[in-house]
Amino acid sequence: MKSRIYLSSPHMSGFEQKYIRQAFKQNWIAPIGPNVDAFEQELASELGVKHVAAVASGTAAIHLALINLGIGRDDEVVVSTFTFSATVNPVVYQGAVPVLVDSEPETWNMDPALLEQAIEDRIRKTGRKPKAIVLVHIYGMPARIREIMEIAERYDIPVVEDAAESLGSTYHGKATGTFGSMGILSFNGNKIITTSGGGALVSDNEAFIRHARFLATQARDQAPWYQHSHIGYNYRMSNVVAGIGRGQLEVLYDRVKARRRIFKWYTELFRGIRGVSFLSEPEEFFSNRWLTCITLDPAHTPVTPQGLMQAMADDNIEARPIWKPMHLQPVFADCPAFVNGTAEDIFTRGLCLPSGSNMTTEDLKRIAAVVHTVFKS
Ligand SMILES: *Cc1c(COP(=O)(O)O)cnc(C)c1O
């Protein structure tokens, strides 16, 4: 059996051990500690944002962001429909209603015109405007941030950026996650850098980050006994895990370079093959190219995403379907949705190709061989 080529597997730098050893030497295993403080500061300076709270996951970070914004029962929150379910779930944790908005075809992210339509329509139907917008930068590609922020400011609706997939990406030279009132990152195992599992909430607003830290550590009041005046969560990152993050952050830009190199390699591999398209990178958009995705045009190629995925699986290579849009998920079927067909079209015709920064030349040769075979026959 050939060795497995993964979609995107953890790629350690070797520097992680240094920080983990420190934590062990000090017996500072848990809960928070010096690695957590340092990781937060290092992330803040990397992103150019004032405050960071390291937490247990990206999902937890989104949940804390929504609590900070006072999202509660029956409030409406506008969310990109073209995303992973973890973007939307925390809206439901708060008893609020996700309002799903489709993408535009150039970046695959939230369509600004449709966003404005959604806001107008919800105001007309409910008499209230949505209480927040959760904007996703999918597969590492920045959304049309300027247009979205302009609309959000005009209606005075706060924006939370889900930058779980876009650490290392910039828009007009500024890091994704730093435009909205808060941003979130994920360090899940398949992301561009990983802590095994983890996330972060980032903001220039100190009060948001301070409150998030308080809620994430069981919301214990200042008192000589265990006293609570808020519902708390156990969402903080451990000091060992933060050590992994510090070692990973040291090589973030190598990882971005490697992912972009892989993207370029795929564009060359598919050059001259009809019916295959890639996500472009508009002027002033810089994508970390977390995953390389293609769409196949049935008018120009008989190859289907399922066919290519199966041929790869037969060679022990992992490719994955594109995110299935949230408005097509059984669990969100009843949510108001503003749809133009873009996300569904990408889902139907798209495929995520193996994009790990630790793939070898040998791995790429195997991928190329499968692609050549599939598109020849
Ligand atoms: C991974 C991911 C999340 C969730 O992050 P976790 O750390 O796994 O909780 C949220 N949104 C998007 C778009 C993601 O890809």
The ligand as a MOL file (V3000), in Angstrom:
LIG
                    3D

  0  0  0     0  0            999 V3000
M  V30 BEGIN CTAB
M  V30 COUNTS 15 15 0 0 0
M  V30 BEGIN ATOM
M  V30 1 C -11.9420 25.4310 11.0920 0
M  V30 2 C -12.9680 26.4540 10.9440 0
M  V30 3 C -13.6770 26.9600 12.0390 0
M  V30 4 C -13.6260 26.3480 13.4000 0
M  V30 5 O -12.4100 26.3060 14.0080 0
M  V30 6 P -12.1290 25.2140 15.1510 0
M  V30 7 O -10.8350 25.6480 15.7200 0
M  V30 8 O -12.0410 23.8850 14.4570 0
M  V30 9 O -13.2500 25.2670 16.1280 0
M  V30 10 C -14.5470 28.0090 11.8370 0
M  V30 11 N -14.7410 28.5350 10.6240 0
M  V30 12 C -14.0930 28.0700 9.5370 0
M  V30 13 C -14.3430 28.7310 8.2210 0
M  V30 14 C -13.2110 27.0130 9.6500 0
M  V30 15 O -12.6150 26.5200 8.5650 0
M  V30 END ATOM
M  V30 BEGIN BOND
M  V30 1 1 1 2
M  V30 2 1 2 3
M  V30 3 2 2 14
M  V30 4 1 3 4
M  V30 5 2 3 10
M  V30 6 1 4 5
M  V30 7 1 5 6
M  V30 8 2 6 7
M  V30 9 1 6 8
M  V30 10 1 6 9
M  V30 11 1 10 11
M  V30 12 2 11 12
M  V30 13 1 12 13
M  V30 14 1 12 14
M  V30 15 1 14 15
M  V30 END BOND
M  V30 END CTAB
M  END
